[in-house]
Amino acid sequence: MINKEAKLNPNLFDESQLERLPTRDGFGHGLVEAGKRDERVVALTADLAESTRAEWFQKEFPERFVDVGVAEQNLATVASGMANVGKIPFITSYATFSPGRNWEQIRTTICINDVPVKVIGNHAGLTVGPDGGTHQALEDIALMRALPNMTVVVPADSHQAYQATLAIAQTDKPAYLRLGREKMPVFTTSETPFVLGKAQVLYEQAGAKVGIIACGSLVYEALLAAEELREKNIPVSVLNLHTIKPLDGEGILEFVQDLDLVVTAEEHQVAAGMGSAVVELLVQNNPKKVVFVGIHDRFGESGDPVELLHAFGLDKNGIIKAIEENL
């Protein structure tokens, strides 16, 4: 059943009653609030202020906002310089460009120097929709979790993106926040706990032998799948792994302790993504049978976001199928 401690929306399984917002909106509001709380917070973008919601910060704090133009490598290096003199820079662009285009600058000027630049990768995943494969970042988690000193966060909805933005603003480390463009159900609330680096059990059933570990847009799909499987007398529990690095090893191992099957679900390549991080932990501590729901070695396509998720098996039906085929 729904974990009461998670304090989720009471209309969780009635999508018609849930507000739908993109996670980028939660970030935009969170960035403004972070700026109010700490004058060291500055925002930079690469000619994408409106799309990334950085323009909300620009309107509130124009003297603390910089648009470097279409120059993502410069975006990272300028921010690194600012961080080295005491600022907390948030750099915003599409994830295919940042970290996709400027990964070397993030590595060399931000991570090696271990300065608190916050890389905000907008429009990640298949749900970019009609923009197609060139703009659908499906490899960014892999790129960023491999970097020493980098924190990697994939919020499940707009509320959680707001909370995550405030959380990373308070750390003195580099961080990557992965966001989407499409409006998604807002199923958490302002009272839902969020602790950076701490996974959340959102749905738990007594005697469950199957568990879903999900991040980002697939957390809600995992909840829908678990509820539907409950009605088929297949008990399933759901863990929201919003922080992929640092990984909550203790929380994951506790979650999987009595499970026979673990399903990881992410809007990302299964190679080196969130699921890989989970398996790296399990294989050393408590090996389990793991099935990956994600992108299997292919690029995205242009199309309606909901239809794309279904076509790639990244909705509740895809998760249910993966479970039923591997019980």
C-alpha positions in Angstrom: 0.0 0.0 0.0 1.0 3.7 -0.2 3.7 4.4 2.4 2.0 7.0 4.8 5.4 8.5 5.6 5.8 9.5 2.0 2.8 11.9 2.2 1.8 11.5 -1.4 -1.2 13.2 -3.1 -4.4 11.5 -1.8 -5.6 11.3 -5.4 -2.5 9.3 -6.4 -4.2 6.8 -8.7 -6.8 9.2 -10.2 -4.8 11.0 -12.9 -7.7 13.3 -13.7 -7.3 14.8 -10.2 -3.6 15.4 -10.4 -2.0 18.6 -11.6 0.4 18.1 -14.5 3.6 20.2 -14.7 7.0 19.7 -16.2 9.9 19.2 -13.8 11.6 22.2 -15.3 8.9 24.4 -13.7 9.7 23.1 -10.2 13.4 23.9 -10.9 12.5 27.4 -12.1 10.6 28.2 -8.9 13.3 26.5 -6.8 16.0 28.6 -8.4 14.3 31.8 -7.6 13.8 30.7 -4.0 17.4 29.6 -3.8 18.4 33.1 -5.0 16.3 34.7 -2.3 17.9 32.6 0.4 21.5 33.0 -0.7 22.9 36.0 -2.7 25.8 33.9 -3.9 23.4 32.0 -6.2 23.8 33.1 -9.8 22.2 31.7 -13.0 23.7 31.2 -16.5 22.3 29.9 -19.7 23.2 29.3 -23.3 20.5 31.2 -25.1 17.8 29.1 -23.5 16.4 31.2 -20.7 12.8 30.7 -21.5 12.9 27.0 -22.2 14.9 26.2 -19.1 12.9 28.5 -16.9 16.0 30.4 -16.0 14.2 33.5 -17.2 12.2 33.5 -13.9 15.5 34.0 -12.0 16.5 36.6 -14.6 13.4 38.7 -13.9 13.9 38.5 -10.2 17.7 39.0 -10.1 18.8 40.5 -13.5 22.2 41.5 -12.0 22.9 37.9 -11.1 22.1 36.4 -14.5 24.3 35.8 -17.5 23.5 34.6 -21.0 26.7 33.4 -22.7 24.9 32.7 -26.0 25.1 29.4 -27.9 28.4 28.4 -26.3 27.9 25.5 -23.9 31.7 25.0 -23.3 32.0 28.6 -22.3 28.9 28.2 -20.1 30.7 25.6 -18.0 34.1 27.4 -17.8 32.6 30.8 -16.9 30.6 29.2 -14.2 33.7 27.4 -12.9 35.4 30.8 -12.6 32.5 32.2 -10.7 32.4 29.3 -8.3 36.1 29.7 -7.7 35.5 33.2 -6.3 32.6 32.2 -4.1 29.5 32.1 -6.2 27.0 29.2 -6.5 26.4 29.0 -10.3 23.5 27.2 -11.9 24.1 26.5 -15.6 21.0 25.7 -17.7 20.7 24.2 -21.2 19.3 21.2 -22.9 20.9 18.0 -21.6 22.1 17.0 -25.1 24.2 20.2 -25.1 25.0 20.3 -21.4 26.5 17.9 -20.4 26.3 16.4 -23.9 28.5 19.1 -25.6 30.5 20.4 -22.8 31.3 17.3 -20.8 35.1 17.8 -21.0 34.8 21.3 -19.6 32.5 20.0 -16.8 35.1 17.3 -16.1 38.2 19.6 -16.2 37.1 22.9 -14.8 34.3 21.9 -12.5 34.8 18.4 -11.2 38.6 18.3 -11.0 38.5 21.6 -9.1 35.5 20.3 -7.1 33.6 23.6 -7.2 29.9 24.0 -6.6 28.6 24.5 -10.1 25.1 23.0 -10.6 24.5 21.6 -14.1 20.9 21.6 -15.0 20.1 19.3 -17.9 16.7 20.2 -19.3 14.6 18.4 -21.9 16.2 15.0 -21.1 14.7 11.7 -22.1 12.2 10.5 -24.7 9.5 12.9 -23.5 11.1 15.7 -25.4 8.8 14.2 -28.0 8.7 15.8 -31.5 12.2 17.2 -31.3 13.4 13.6 -32.0 16.6 11.7 -31.3 19.0 14.6 -31.7 17.5 16.4 -28.7 16.5 13.4 -26.6 19.3 12.9 -24.1 19.4 9.3 -23.2 23.0 9.0 -22.1 23.4 11.9 -19.7 23.1 10.0 -16.4 25.9 7.7 -17.6 28.1 10.7 -18.5 27.6 12.5 -15.2 27.6 9.6 -12.6 31.1 8.6 -13.9 32.6 11.9 -12.9 34.3 12.0 -9.4 32.8 14.7 -7.1 29.5 14.9 -9.1 26.1 14.5 -7.5 23.4 13.2 -9.8 19.7 13.8 -9.1 16.6 12.8 -11.2 13.4 14.2 -9.5 10.1 12.3 -9.9 7.9 15.3 -10.4 7.7 19.1 -10.2 7.5 19.3 -6.5 10.5 17.1 -6.1 12.5 19.2 -8.7 11.8 22.3 -6.5 13.0 20.5 -3.4 16.1 19.1 -5.2 17.0 22.5 -6.5 17.1 23.9 -3.0 19.0 20.9 -1.7 21.8 21.1 -4.3 22.1 24.9 -3.8 23.1 24.2 -0.2 26.0 21.8 -1.0 29.6 22.8 -1.8 29.8 20.1 -4.5 29.2 19.9 -8.2 25.7 18.6 -9.0 23.7 17.5 -12.0 19.9 17.9 -12.0 18.0 16.1 -14.8 14.8 17.6 -15.9 12.0 17.1 -18.5 9.9 19.2 -20.8 6.6 17.3 -20.9 3.9 17.9 -18.3 3.8 15.0 -15.9 1.5 14.1 -13.0 2.5 15.9 -9.8 1.9 13.1 -7.2 4.1 14.3 -4.4 3.2 17.2 -2.2 5.0 20.1 -0.4 5.0 17.8 2.6 6.6 14.9 0.9 10.1 14.4 2.5 13.1 14.9 0.3 16.6 14.2 1.5 19.5 14.4 -1.0 21.1 10.9 -1.2 18.2 9.1 0.5 15.9 6.8 -1.5 12.2 6.8 -0.8 9.9 3.8 -0.3 6.7 5.1 -1.8 4.6 1.9 -2.0 5.1 -1.3 0.0 3.2 -4.5 0.3 3.6 -7.2 2.9 5.2 -10.3 1.5 6.3 -8.6 -1.8 8.9 -10.6 -3.7 9.1 -8.1 -6.5 10.4 -4.5 -6.2 10.6 -1.7 -8.7 13.4 0.8 -8.3 12.6 3.9 -10.5 13.7 7.4 -11.1 12.3 10.5 -12.9 9.2 10.1 -15.0 9.0 6.4 -14.5 8.4 6.6 -10.8 4.7 7.4 -11.3 4.5 4.7 -14.0 6.0 2.3 -11.4 3.3 3.2 -8.9 0.5 2.7 -11.4 2.0 -0.7 -12.3 2.3 -1.8 -8.6 -1.3 -0.8 -8.0 -2.6 -2.7 -11.0 -0.5 -5.8 -10.1 -1.9 -5.6 -6.5 -5.3 -6.1 -8.1 -3.9 -9.3 -9.7 -2.7 -10.5 -6.3 0.9 -9.8 -7.2 2.4 -7.8 -4.4 5.0 -5.2 -5.5 6.9 -2.5 -3.7 8.3 0.7 -5.2 11.4 2.7 -4.4 12.0 6.2 -5.7 15.8 6.5 -6.3 15.9 10.2 -7.0 19.6 10.5 -6.1 21.7 8.3 -8.3 24.9 9.6 -6.9 25.7 9.4 -4.1 23.8 6.1 -4.1 21.8 5.2 -1.0 23.4 1.8 -0.6 21.9 1.1 2.8 18.4 2.0 1.7 18.5 -0.1 -1.5 19.9 -3.1 0.3 17.2 -2.9 2.9 14.5 -2.5 0.2 15.7 -5.6 -1.8 16.5 -7.8 1.2 13.5 -10.2 0.8 12.9 -9.8 -2.9 13.3 -12.4 -5.6 13.0 -10.0 -8.5 14.2 -6.4 -8.9 13.0 -4.2 -11.8 14.8 -1.0 -12.5 12.9 1.6 -14.5 14.4 4.8 -16.1 14.0 7.0 -19.1 17.6 6.5 -20.1 19.9 3.9 -21.7 20.1 0.8 -19.6 23.9 0.9 -20.2 25.6 2.8 -17.4 22.4 4.4 -16.2 20.5 4.2 -12.9 19.9 0.5 -13.2 23.6 -0.2 -13.7 24.3 1.8 -10.5 21.9 -0.5 -8.6 23.4 -3.7 -10.1 26.9 -2.5 -9.2 25.8 -2.3 -5.6 23.8 -5.6 -5.5 26.5 -7.7 -7.2 28.9 -6.9 -4.4 26.5 -7.2 -1.5 23.3 -9.1 -2.2 23.0 -10.5 -5.8 19.4 -10.5 -7.1 17.7 -11.2 -10.4 17.4 -7.8 -12.1 15.4 -6.8 -15.1 16.1 -3.5 -16.8 13.2 -1.3 -18.1 14.8 1.5 -20.1 16.3 2.3 -23.5 18.0 -0.7 -25.0 20.9 0.5 -27.1 19.0 2.7 -29.6 18.3 6.4 -30.1 15.0 8.1 -29.6 12.5 9.1 -32.3 10.2 12.0 -33.0 6.6 11.6 -31.7 4.1 12.3 -29.1 5.7 11.9 -25.6 3.1 9.5 -24.2 3.1 7.4 -27.4 6.9 7.2 -27.3 7.0 6.0 -23.7 4.5 3.3 -24.7 6.4 2.3 -27.9 9.7 2.0 -26.0 8.0 0.0 -23.1 8.6 2.8 -20.6 5.1 3.1 -19.2 3.1 1.0 -16.6 2.3 -1.6 -19.3 6.0 -2.1 -20.0 6.8 -2.4 -16.4 4.0 -4.9 -15.8 5.1 -6.9 -18.8 8.7 -7.1 -17.5 7.5 -8.3 -14.1 5.0 -10.9 -15.4 7.6 -12.3 -17.9 10.2 -12.8 -15.1 8.3 -14.0 -12.1 
